[in-house]
Amino acid sequence: MKILWNKQFRREYLWEPNCGGQFIKQENHVAFIFKDDDSLLTFPEKDTLPRLLYTETSNEILPLPIEWTVVETPDDIFLMVSEDQGLNLKNNIFFHDVPEHIRMEFKKHFKPLAYYETDPQSLGEYTILHKDNWGYICMKEDEKLWEFNGRAYLYTDMMRWKDRLFFGTAGQGGYFYVLDINTGVPLASIKTGGTRRIVQVDNLCYILRREKRTQLVCVDLSDGRIVSQCDLPGKSSVDSAIAMIDNRIHAITFNYSRSIPVGFTWSCVEI
């Protein structure tokens, strides 16, 4: 992997969690949409500065970007920031009361944080149950196959590729795990400092690892090996945006001055 280009946005006293954002493909370009203070901004890859999309009023607070969900129907595509509010990505118009069919589709996809703490997750004939805060039990046809004790809270869906189970946990002790779904034996246990976003393409997963430096890491699900990695500028957070669009990885990292975030860097990486 190698970095093709970087774009920087500088803002003094930027509040890092608000800039988790989402990458969106719009017509012939990629845009990063994020929240900064009371404004919703778009940063198209072809521009040098973000553009204002919407400013919230004094009596409303938009949810943080990690709770945003893209909802697409045959005729519409919305970036939903709550059950009722969303940005029409075809014309960049913000709706306080989205159409009913968009709202119903949003309800099918949205998952509250409690979902990752308590709800069982079904993966074909397998069901993964929670055991205390950091443990998991795998059931198959009412038979317990294995138990696994991880580290830190679950922050992603339990996902399956063939006979591999993979997921991410959050916080400073967060890991990215790959398990054999039949035995619970870990093939990969990679300390990331928190994994909330995973990009999967067939047997390959792309995640951000934030240890002494920030790295974009590619993991082969078949054996859990790290097959490639790339250093990124700045520091990532557990909520840093990452996406694959047109066979390139886009990722956000944050720039600091004396431990204070002062902006972010958008990196485009060739895989």
N, C-alpha and C positions, 0 to 999 in steps of 0.2 A: 504494500500500500504506500502511496505517497500523496502529499498535499498538493493539490492543483492551484488553489488560491485561498487567501484569507481576506475577510472584510472585518473592519473594526467599527464598533459604535462606542463612543466615549460619552459618559455622563457621570458627573460627580455625584457621589452618594447614591448610586444605583442600588435598588433593593433586589438582591440576587434572586430570591424565590419567585418574584413576579416575572422574571425573564425566562422562565422555563420554556414557554412558547411552543409553537407548532410550525413545522415546515409544511408548506402546501404547494402543490403543482398547480399553477394558474396559466392556462393557455401555453405560451412558449417559454415560460420562465418559472423559477422556483422563488417563493417568497417565505420569509420568516415572519410570523405574526406573533406579537408579544404584548404584554401589558406593562406599562411604565407609569408608576403613580396612578393617576386617575384616567389614563388614556390608553386606548387600544391602537397599536401602531403596526404598520407593515413595512418590511425591509426587503424589497425585491432585489434579486441578485444583480440586476443590471443597474441599480441605483447606488449612489454613494451615501445617501442619508435616508432614514426611515420617513414614512409619510403617515400623517394622522388619519385614522379610520373613524374613531369615535371617542368622545369624552363622556365619562359617566357623570351623573348628577350627584348632588350632595346627599341624596337620600337612597342611594344604591351603591352596592359594593360588588363588583364582578368577582366570581370565584377565581382562584389562582389557576394558571394555565394547565397544571397537571390534571385538573378536572375537566378540561375541555375535550370535546368529542366531535369528530367529523362525521356528519350524517349525510349519506348520499342516496338519492332516489333517481329514477330514470329522468326526471325533469329538473331536479334541484340538487345543490350541494351546499350545506351549511356547516359552519364552525360553531358548534353549540357551546356557550359558556355557562348555561344553566338550562333548566327544563323549559323555560319560556323564552330566553334570550339567545340570539344567534346572529352570526354574520353571514349574509349570502355571499358566497365566494365567487359567484358569477359576475356580480356587479359591485361588490364591496359595500353593500347597504346593510346597516345594522337594524335588526328587528327586536323590539321589546316584546312582541307577541308573535312568535313564529307560526306558520301555518300548522294546522292540526296534524296533517300527515307527517310532517317533520318531527313534531313533538312525540308522536307515537313511535316513530322509528328511533328517536333518541332514547326513549324508555327501554327499548329492547337492548341497547348497547351499553348504557351507562351503568357503572358498578360503583357503589359507595365503598368507602374505605373498609367498612365492616365486612364486606364481602371477602376481603383477603384475610380477615382475622377469624372468621367463624364458618363461612359457608363451605360445604364439600364441593369438590370440583370433579366433574365427570369427564373422562377421556376414553370414549368408547366403552369397552368392557371393564375398565378400571375406574375406581373412585378413590380420590385422595381426601382423607379426613384430617382435621387438625387435632393435634395432641398437645395440650397446654399452649404456650405461646410460640415455641419454635420447633415443635415436633410434628411429624406427619405419619399417617398410617395409610397404607395402600391396600384396598380391598378389590377382590376380583370374584364375582359371582358369590358374594357373601362370605368369602374366605379371606382371612388376613394373610397377605403375602409378606409384608415387611413393615418395620418402623424405622424412621430416620429422624435423628435430632440435628437440626441445622443451627445456624447462628443468626440472630436478629429476626425481625418480623418479615413475613412474606409481603412483597411489594409488587409482584407481577402475577399474572395468571400462571397456573401450572400448565405447561405446554408440552406437547408430545410430537416427536419425530420418530416414526417407526417404533423401535423398542427403547427409545430414549425419552426420559422425562427431564425437562429443564425449566429453571425458574430463577428469580433473583430475590435477594433479601436486602433490607435497607439499613441505614445508619452507618456509623463509623466501622462497625463490625460486619457490614454487609458483604455477601458473597454471591457469586454466580455459580449455580450447581448444574451438573449433568449427572443423572442417575440412570442405571439400568432399571427399567420400569418393572421388570419381573423379579428382581432381587433386592433393589434398593441400594446396591453397591455404587458409590460415587465414582464416576470416571473423571469428573472435573470438580474442583473445589477452589475457585479462584477468588481471592480477596479483592474486592473492588472499592470498598468504602461506601457501598450502597448501589444497588442496581434496580432501577424502576423502569427503565426502557430498554427493550431488546429488539434488534432488527434481525429477522431470520430470513435466509434465502436458501431453501433446500436444506442441506446438512450443515450450513455455515451460520453462525450467530455472530453479530457485531455488538459489542458493548463498550462502555467507557469505564476505564479503571483509573481511580484517583488515589495513588499512593504518594511517593515522593514527587512524582510528576504525573501529568495526565496522559493517558494512552488510549487510542482506539485499538481494541483487541478483537481479532477474529478467531473463533473457537470452532473446531470441527466436532459436531455432535456425535459422529460415529465412534470416536475414541477419546473425546475430551481434550485433545491437544490444542494448544495455541499455535495456529499455523502462520499467523503474521500479526504484526503490531506496528503502530505508527505513533510517534510522539506528537502531541498537540500543544499549541501555545496556551498559556494561562492555566486555570484550574477548572475542572468540571465540578458540578454538584450532583446530588442524587436526582435532581429534577432537570438536569441539562437535556435539551432537545437533541435527538438524534433520529435520522431517517435516511432511507435509501430511496433515491429518485433518479430514474434514468441511469441505473447502474453506477451511481456515485453516492458516497456517504456524505451527508451534511450533518455537522455537529456544532454545538454552542459550548464555548468555554468562557470563563470569566477572568477579567483582568483586575489586579489589585494594586493598591498603593498603600503601604503601611497597614496592611490587613483590612483595608476598606475597599469594597468593589467599586471600580470607577468605569466600568463598561464591559463589553463582551466582544469575543472574536467568533466569527462564523467561518468555519473551515470546510472546504469542499475537498474530499479525498477520493482519489482514483483507487479502485480495488483490484 
